[in-house]
Each structure stands twice: as C-alpha cells, then as structure tokens.
Amino acid sequence: MIGSADDLHGAPTPTEVEVPCLTIPITDTQELAAYGLMKKTAFEVHLKNSGLVPNRVKLDGIEYTVNKTYLNRKSTVLIISGGA
C-alpha cells in the first residue's frame, strides 16, 4: 500500500501490511476484456472486513497493480493484474 505524497516529506512512503485473503483467478474472456487485461494474468483478491484500498499488492513474492476496487459491507474485492 502506498501513502500519499505531500510537499513536506516528498515522495510517498511504501507501507507493507500482511492481510489474509482469498485469491481467485479471472478466466472469463468477457470479464478480462472489460478490465483490459487480455494479455495479463488477473486475479480477484477478497479481503474480509477490510477498509484498506491499496494500489499495489504483493502475492507470493510478486507485485501486482490494483486495477479496480469494490468496497462492500463485509469485504473489499481487488481486481489485480501484472506481476513478474
């Protein structure tokens, strides 16, 4: 998760938080096309009871970009892509 930049401190400070999650690969062609991810590996990451809205996720040592975030009442769902 990356904090916001401000004039006093300069560049944003990376913050790492370990959070348990459920990871589901996205394989539906229409869904991949909707996110513009046809040529990338994409996953849904479900975070239970989390208000975190990161812009990067490290999964199994590989860093992914968060493309879309859905905030629900009991969970947060991140659509991530990229990696290695």
Secondary structure by P-SEA (a helix, b strand, c coil): cbbbbccccccbbbbbbbbbbbbbbbccaaaaaaaccccbbbbbbbbccccccccccccccbbbbbcbbbbcccbbbbbccccc
